[in-house]
């Protein structure tokens, strides 16, 4: 049973449906959804396949799924909104609004460094429990006491888990709310950080190892980079493994879904994530000057954690080895990918908002051909 594809498609974007249907029919997707807005109008809203292969539950219109690091863009937007409201400059020292952070070699850390993965705190040095990870005040205190792995601002490296608690502290300190509560209040209740009804969430599933890599097409990155990344993911002492395995968790567990982890815990529908980007590029969530500054390239180059090229504005990923998009989308697109293939994008120049969330984790080294082909079909239809 593969499950049928349902939903709406503007006739001009029928190729997107064809790609999505092929992904489901060919088994590349087990269950997934894709949503696209152009000029503020919904042109694609599709879902299909199986949300839980154990029960055979179908992926339906309101099926939500963990979007992993797509979360980071939502958390960044919340923190940027608070920083703007509080008059906090991105060039200001973090210690000016977070005094406990001003120690252990972090005294010169700029607020912008938290957003650009440049703070030198990608690894949480102390082992963290599920209960502790659900406490943002505890996590902030833990990170504030750490020494950085490099001089803040001198290089960048992906802060897989710590990112959310670092940038989210702006929200917590100035509003008293968790990132999840703030996002629900200001960005929409369908963007959920902290889920109490996990039975309504698609079950994350994994293909056989030989099917997890980008195959059947030319690789999106060169062989040397792919080999280097593969070695890092096999080495438990590599920075990427240390950064992404503490806290150690299976994302189908109720305590993880309920924890509201602000870097990786977003549970949402593709429609809600695309709506977030639609509202961003319409200047409904951030002042236009704040968004334009946030999507301006701040860092690009060798990522100290990912072992490949990455590029960031203030919290938003830009096209690179870490966010692979067709050339037609590269000039003005921003967003954030997530583990296993999920991705959310905004494009001010073309007025496109896009989101794709699957529950079958594939193509985890660099990009995802399912998402790539869907994005490619969207841009061909413009």
C-alpha positions in Angstrom: 0.0 0.0 0.0 1.5 3.3 -1.0 -1.4 5.7 -0.4 -2.9 8.0 -3.0 -1.9 11.6 -3.6 -4.6 14.2 -2.8 -4.8 18.0 -2.7 -4.9 21.0 -5.1 -2.6 22.1 -7.8 -2.9 25.1 -10.1 -2.8 23.8 -13.7 0.4 25.8 -14.4 2.1 23.8 -11.7 0.9 20.3 -12.6 4.5 19.2 -13.1 5.0 19.5 -9.3 2.2 17.0 -8.8 3.7 14.6 -11.3 7.0 14.7 -9.5 5.3 14.2 -6.1 3.2 11.4 -7.4 6.3 9.7 -8.8 8.1 10.0 -5.5 5.2 8.2 -3.7 4.6 5.6 -6.4 8.3 4.8 -6.7 8.8 4.4 -3.0 11.1 7.3 -2.6 8.5 8.8 -0.3 6.6 6.7 2.2 4.4 9.6 3.3 4.9 13.3 2.7 3.4 16.7 1.8 4.4 19.6 -0.3 3.0 23.1 -0.3 3.8 26.2 -2.5 2.6 29.8 -2.5 3.4 32.2 -5.4 2.6 35.9 -5.0 0.8 34.9 -1.8 -1.5 32.5 -3.5 -1.6 28.7 -2.9 -0.6 27.0 -6.1 0.3 23.6 -4.7 -1.0 21.8 -1.6 -0.4 18.0 -1.9 -0.2 15.1 0.5 0.0 11.4 0.1 1.4 8.1 1.1 1.5 6.5 4.6 2.0 8.3 7.8 2.7 5.2 9.8 3.6 1.9 8.1 2.9 -0.1 11.2 -0.8 0.8 11.3 -1.2 1.7 7.6 -2.5 5.1 8.7 -2.6 7.4 5.6 -1.0 10.8 5.4 -3.9 13.2 5.4 -4.4 16.9 4.9 -3.7 17.8 8.5 -0.9 15.2 9.2 2.0 16.9 10.9 5.6 15.6 11.0 8.9 16.5 12.7 10.6 19.0 10.4 14.0 18.7 12.2 16.3 21.7 11.4 13.6 23.5 9.5 12.9 24.6 13.1 16.0 26.8 13.1 14.5 29.4 10.7 11.3 29.7 12.8 13.3 30.1 16.0 15.5 32.6 14.3 12.6 34.7 13.1 11.1 34.7 16.6 14.4 35.8 18.1 14.9 38.5 15.4 11.4 39.8 16.1 12.2 40.1 19.8 15.6 41.7 19.2 14.0 44.3 16.9 11.3 45.1 19.5 13.9 45.4 22.3 16.3 47.5 20.3 19.1 44.8 20.5 21.7 45.2 17.8 23.2 42.2 16.1 26.6 43.8 16.7 26.0 44.1 20.5 27.8 41.7 22.9 25.7 38.8 24.0 26.7 39.6 27.6 25.0 43.0 27.3 21.6 41.2 27.5 22.7 37.8 28.9 25.2 38.6 31.7 25.8 34.9 32.6 27.2 34.3 29.1 29.9 36.8 29.6 32.6 34.4 30.7 35.0 31.6 29.8 36.4 33.2 26.6 33.0 34.3 25.3 33.2 37.9 26.4 33.5 39.3 22.8 30.7 37.1 21.3 28.4 39.3 19.3 24.7 38.6 19.1 25.1 37.9 15.4 27.5 35.1 16.2 24.7 33.1 17.8 22.6 33.4 14.6 25.5 32.5 12.2 26.7 29.4 13.9 29.9 31.3 14.8 29.7 31.2 18.6 32.0 28.2 19.0 29.4 26.2 21.0 28.2 23.5 18.7 28.7 20.7 21.3 26.9 20.5 24.6 29.7 19.2 26.7 27.6 17.7 29.6 25.4 14.8 28.9 21.8 16.0 28.8 18.6 14.1 29.7 15.2 14.4 28.0 13.9 16.3 31.0 16.8 18.7 31.0 16.4 19.3 27.3 12.8 20.4 27.8 13.9 23.1 30.2 15.2 26.1 28.2 16.5 27.9 31.3 18.6 24.9 32.3 20.0 24.5 28.8 20.8 28.2 28.5 22.7 28.1 31.8 24.6 25.1 30.7 25.7 26.7 27.5 26.5 30.1 29.2 29.0 28.3 31.4 30.9 26.5 28.6 34.1 27.5 26.9 33.9 27.9 23.2 35.7 25.4 20.9 37.0 28.3 18.8 37.2 32.1 19.2 33.7 33.3 18.7 33.3 35.1 15.3 36.4 33.7 13.7 34.8 30.7 12.0 31.5 29.0 11.7 30.3 25.5 12.3 26.8 24.0 12.5 25.2 24.2 16.0 22.9 21.3 15.4 21.1 21.3 18.8 22.6 24.1 20.8 21.5 26.7 18.2 17.9 26.8 19.4 18.8 27.3 23.1 21.3 30.0 22.2 19.1 32.1 19.9 16.0 31.2 21.9 17.4 32.8 25.0 16.7 36.2 23.4 13.0 35.2 23.4 12.9 33.8 26.9 14.8 36.6 28.6 12.8 39.4 27.0 9.3 37.9 26.9 9.3 35.3 29.6 7.9 32.8 27.0 9.4 29.7 25.6 10.2 29.8 21.9 7.3 27.4 21.3 4.8 29.6 23.1 6.0 32.8 21.3 5.9 31.1 17.9 2.3 29.9 18.5 1.2 33.3 19.6 2.8 35.4 16.9 3.4 33.1 13.9 0.5 30.6 14.1 -0.7 27.7 16.2 0.1 25.1 13.5 3.8 25.7 14.0 4.2 23.5 17.1 7.2 23.2 19.4 6.0 20.9 22.1 3.4 18.3 21.0 1.1 16.6 23.5 -0.7 14.4 21.0 2.0 12.4 19.3 -0.5 9.9 17.9 -1.5 12.5 15.4 2.1 12.9 14.1 3.6 11.0 11.2 6.0 8.3 12.3 9.6 8.9 11.2 10.9 5.9 9.3 14.2 4.9 7.7 15.0 3.1 4.5 17.7 0.4 4.2 21.2 1.9 4.5 22.0 1.3 0.8 19.0 3.4 -0.1 19.8 6.4 2.2 22.3 8.1 -0.1 21.9 10.2 -3.1 21.8 7.6 -5.9 20.6 7.4 -9.5 21.6 11.0 -10.3 24.9 12.9 -10.3 25.9 13.6 -6.7 25.2 17.1 -5.6 28.7 17.5 -4.1 32.1 16.3 -5.2 33.4 12.9 -4.2 36.0 14.1 -1.8 33.5 16.2 0.1 31.1 13.3 0.2 33.8 11.0 1.5 34.8 13.5 4.2 31.2 13.9 5.4 30.6 10.2 5.4 33.7 9.6 7.6 32.5 12.3 10.0 29.1 10.7 10.4 30.7 7.3 11.1 33.0 8.8 13.8 31.3 9.2 17.2 34.0 11.7 18.2 33.6 14.0 15.1 32.1 17.4 15.8 29.0 16.6 13.8 28.2 13.5 15.8 29.0 15.2 19.1 26.8 18.2 18.1 23.8 16.1 17.0 23.7 13.2 19.5 23.4 15.0 22.8 20.7 14.9 23.9 20.4 11.4 22.3 16.8 10.9 21.2 14.5 9.1 18.8 12.1 11.7 17.4 9.1 9.5 17.6 9.2 9.3 21.4 6.5 11.3 23.1 9.0 13.0 25.5 11.0 14.3 22.6 8.0 15.6 20.7 6.7 17.2 23.9 10.1 18.8 24.7 9.9 21.7 22.2 13.5 21.6 21.3 14.0 25.0 19.5 16.6 23.9 17.0 15.1 20.6 15.8 11.7 20.0 17.4 9.2 21.7 15.1 6.1 19.5 14.4 4.0 20.9 11.6 2.4 20.5 8.2 4.1 21.5 5.0 1.2 24.0 4.5 1.9 25.7 7.8 5.6 25.9 7.1 5.1 27.3 3.6 2.6 29.7 5.1 5.3 30.9 7.5 7.6 31.7 4.6 4.7 33.3 2.6 4.1 35.6 5.6 7.8 36.3 6.0 8.3 37.5 2.4 5.1 39.5 2.7 6.7 41.4 5.6 3.9 40.2 7.9 6.2 38.6 10.5 9.3 40.9 10.5 9.8 44.5 9.4 11.1 44.5 5.9 14.5 45.9 6.8 15.0 43.2 9.5 14.2 40.4 7.1 16.5 41.9 4.3 19.3 42.1 6.8 18.6 38.6 8.1 18.9 37.0 4.6 22.1 38.9 3.7 25.0 36.5 3.5 27.1 36.8 6.7 29.3 33.6 6.5 30.2 31.2 3.7 32.9 28.6 3.4 34.2 25.5 5.1 31.9 24.5 8.0 33.9 23.4 11.0 31.2 20.9 12.0 29.6 19.7 8.7 33.0 19.1 6.9 31.5 20.9 3.8 30.5 24.3 2.6 27.7 26.1 4.3 26.4 29.7 4.1 24.1 31.7 6.5 22.5 34.9 7.0 21.0 35.6 10.5 19.5 32.2 11.2 18.6 31.5 7.6 20.6 29.1 5.4 21.6 30.2 2.0 22.3 28.0 -1.1 25.5 25.9 -0.5 26.4 22.2 0.0 24.3 22.4 3.1 21.2 23.6 1.2 21.2 22.4 -2.4 18.7 24.0 -4.7 18.5 24.3 -8.5 20.4 27.1 -10.1 17.2 28.9 -11.0 16.4 29.3 -7.3 19.8 30.3 -6.0 19.9 34.1 -6.6 17.3 35.1 -4.0 16.2 32.1 -2.0 16.7 31.5 1.7 15.3 29.1 4.2 16.5 26.0 6.1 16.8 22.3 5.4 16.1 19.6 7.9 17.4 16.0 8.4 16.0 13.4 6.1 14.8 15.7 3.4 12.5 18.3 4.9 13.0 21.9 3.7 11.3 25.3 3.9 12.2 28.1 1.6 11.3 31.7 0.9 12.2 33.8 -2.2 11.6 37.5 -2.1 12.6 38.0 -5.7 10.2 35.5 -7.2 7.6 35.7 -4.3 7.8 31.9 -3.8 7.2 30.1 -0.5 7.9 26.4 -0.4 7.8 23.5 2.1 8.3 19.8 1.8 8.2 17.4 4.7 8.6 13.6 4.4 8.6 10.9 7.1 11.1 8.7 5.3 14.6 9.9 6.0 16.8 9.7 2.9 19.7 11.6 1.4 21.1 12.7 4.7 24.6 13.6 3.6 23.9 16.6 1.4 20.6 17.6 0.1 17.7 15.4 -1.0 16.7 14.6 -4.6 13.0 14.4 -3.7 13.0 18.0 -2.5 15.4 19.1 -5.3 13.1 17.8 -8.0 10.0 19.4 -6.5 11.8 22.8 -6.2 13.0 22.4 -9.8 9.5 21.8 -11.0 8.2 24.9 -9.2 10.8 27.2 -10.7 10.3 25.8 -14.2 6.6 26.7 -13.8 7.1 30.3 -12.9 
